[in-house]
Each structure stands twice: as C-alpha cells, then as structure tokens.
Amino acid sequence: MARLSALRRCVHAFANPFLFHPALLIGALMIDTSQLTESDLSARLVPVALGGEIMSYGFARCFHEAYGVKTMVISAVDVKVTSSSNLVDYRVVPAMGQGDDAIMDFLRKLGAELAAAGKVAIIFGSADWHARILSQNKEELSQWFAVPYNDFELLDDITQKERFYAICEELGIDYPKTWTFDCADPNVVIDAESFTYPLIAKPSNSARYDLMDFPGKEKVYEVQTPDDLLRIFDLLREAGYDRELVVQDFIPGDDDALRSLTTFSDASGDVRVVSGGRVVLQDHSPARIGNPMCILPERVDRIIEDAKRFCKHVGYRGFGNFDIKYDARDGSYKFFEINTRPGRNTYYVAQGGANIARLLVDEYILHREIPYQEAYGDTLYTCVPKKVIERHVSNPELRDEVLDMYRSGHTGYPYDNPRDTFAHKLYARVTFMHQVQKFDRFMGSGKNA
C-alpha cells in the first residue's frame, strides 16, 4: 500500500511540475529489507532520533551496544550533553522549530538521501508532538524509514484522556474520577462550587498543549479552590487552547505513590516486554513537572495485567508508557494516561535487561518474534545525586532503601557512560549535579535535614 501510494504521488508530481520533489521519486523505490540479516545492520542501519534530550541518548547507547552504529539526532537546538557524545551524529536543524511542514520537507530530503545510499533507517521522537507528526505522516515516511508508531486514528483516540478513561471503564481498569470541559465552547459554564477540593487539572491533548507558550503555563495544575479552577479554565481558553480541560479527583500521596510502567507490544497487541517501577522523585520545575527523575524497580501484578488487557484490546503496537498512581484510600492503582511513545525514562527497560533498540529493530525491521520478558532487575534509575534523595524524599523507609542502592553502586544514570568522550562526561556530570540546586529551588533546601 505504501509503495502504491508513493508511485501515485510520483505520477502526480510529474504531471504537475510545481509539486515535483526529488524525494518523492527516490522514496518510491523503497528499500527491500526482506533479505536483510542482523549482520548487515552494522553497515546499513541508521537510527534517527528527533530531539536531543535524555531519551535520545539512552536509545543511542542501546543502538551502539547492539549494532555498533551511531544514532543521527535531529534537534532545533544544541543540547551539549548529547551533541558532545561519540555515539551520535548530532545535527542542529532549524526546521525542527518551524512547524510540521518544514519538518516534513526536511525528513523527505533526509529519507531520500538515506535510501539513495542504501541505508535502512528507523525514526522515532522524544516528545508527544514528535509521535503525532510521525504517526500522521506514517504512510509517506514509510517509503524511507521504519516508523514505530501506531496509525494516527488509534494514537489520536487513546491520547484523548476522556477516551482513555472510557476504555479503562470498559475494561475494568481503575482510573481517577474525571470531568472534562471544552475550552473551545464559549457556552461552557463550570459549577466550580460543586467540587470537592483539592483537584488536579490538565489539558486532554498534551501534544497540542506542549507546543503552546504563555504566561502561567504549567504541565499539570493543582486546584485548591473554586476560584483556582475558573482561573485555570480561563487561562487556557484565552491562550488559544481549543481542546478539553480534564479535571480529576486528587489522589493523595507524594511522588512515591506514582508508578511508571513501560510496555512493548507486537503487531497483534500482545505485550512482549514489560518494565516499570515506583517513582521515588519527580521533577518539580513548572515546565517539567511530572517527569520521573528517580525510579525504583518494582513489579506489580495488577498493573501489568491491566496494561496487557488495554494494549490487546486496542491493538497497540510498540512502546507505550503508562502513568499510574497508588491510591492508599482503597489500595487500588489508578491509571492516568498512556504516552504513545517511549518515555524519557525508557532507559530503565535497558537497565532491567532488555535492549530497547533491539526491540525496535526486531519488531519493525527484522520482523522477528520477541520472547516475553519482564525487565526489572535491581538497578535504580536515577538522574539526581544522592543529596537530592537525602533532602527531598520524605518517606524514611524508602529514602533509606534508595540510599543503600547508591552506596552499593546499584544505580544507573543514562548519561553516565565511561566509554563516551571527555566532553560528554563533563556535561553529564554538570547536568547531574545541577539537580541539587534545581530541587532546592523548587522544593526548598534541607527538607529532611
């Protein structure tokens, strides 16, 4: 189907010279990977990562370990801790900050160049909006790249939080009590006095929201009073956000009540690899709030089975990352959302024993059956020094357990790679130690002193 569509586009392009683009002709050739073997990959495989953040580096480590190849990292900005690595071919591309059309023009040209050179490319991104643009343009991009994302109809459906909760309701998966309000509807009236506070409020469409910039923007809003709720709704509406605002029951508990679960599913929706853990500490800076910074391996039967049923039910393929919170009031685990891409902390799957790059290649390029694996292990995923744990983890038993892992050397920081360049190691150390100052700024210093 992709080959036929490509040929049609080429015919149309020749018929209309104003639409002709060289990449359309070259892309129509499509490289045949049916005879490709793993031994060919060291010379032909080109991973392409959108975004220069920690997720891209974690995948670059795994691609290099598995196949000895560098990952091409495409970013609008120079993220020094990544660009200084000898594991990547880092390219600063202004088009990445110029909207979907500019990005697609760049990817067409890049795909044509790689195909003409006989390369086998796989493309993935580190943000929700990367997932959306790659999924929306999957058919065209598949001329040149393996695109490890679900079809856009599914991706768009399950990332709308109200739809995600409807599926959870259908499958008997626990989720927080939820209300939605359409920011695009001028007639919406919120009876703010009818709620019990505190609440949590967040945009239903995080990919659209991530691209917006306005004063007072937060990833997730804590709602303490009726006035807070009305202010947040008006703030998003006036900023031009035109999807639903999701308002949820606040589930009590600190960061350590949160759980992260990563799954990798095959084309039948069957989960082949699962990993996850208990969030020890999440980022508390307004722009990055909710990103886990330290995760303790922890296996919970119930959430694994719930995630498996969800993926099978919707036919989900590839990496998915579920955000979950333990509710001590009734002992349940409430599912908040699925991120339809690898999370920024996906490297914990590799720490648990499953090479995340090999999963992509086996499923999307070599089309191999992937044996079932639970990748937990005994390594703490962390992006913060132990001083941050000492100061900002309030649960004494958890704090002691985590500090014991620091003392015993059972910790892993994705950027901590002794085989990388001196410059990378320096930037990685600075990034790591900077977390002390950042957490003190947003959480206060000496909390547990």
Secondary structure, 3 states (H helix, E strand, C coil): CHHHHHHHHHHHHHHCHHHCCHHHHHHCCCCCCCCCCHHHHHHHEEEEEECCCHHHHHHHHHHHHHHCCCEEEEECCCCHHHHCCCCEEEEECHHHHCCHHHHHHHHHHHHHHHHHCCCEEEEEECCHHHHHHHHHCHHHHCCCEECCCCCHHHHHHHHCHHHHHHHHHHHCCCCCCEEEEECCCCCCCCCHHHCCCCEEEEECCHHHHHCCCCCCCCCCEEECCHHHHHHHHHHHHHHCCCCEEEEEECCCCCHHHEEEEEEEECCCCCEEEEEEEEEEEECCCCCCCCCEEEEEECCCHHHHHHHHHHHHHHCCCEEEEEEEEEECCCCEEEEEEEECCCCCCCHHHHHCCCCHHHHHHHHHCCCCCCCCEECCCCCEEECCCHHHHHHHCCCHHHHHHHHHHHHHCCEECCCCCCCCCHHHHHHHHHHHHHHHHHHHHHHCCCCCC
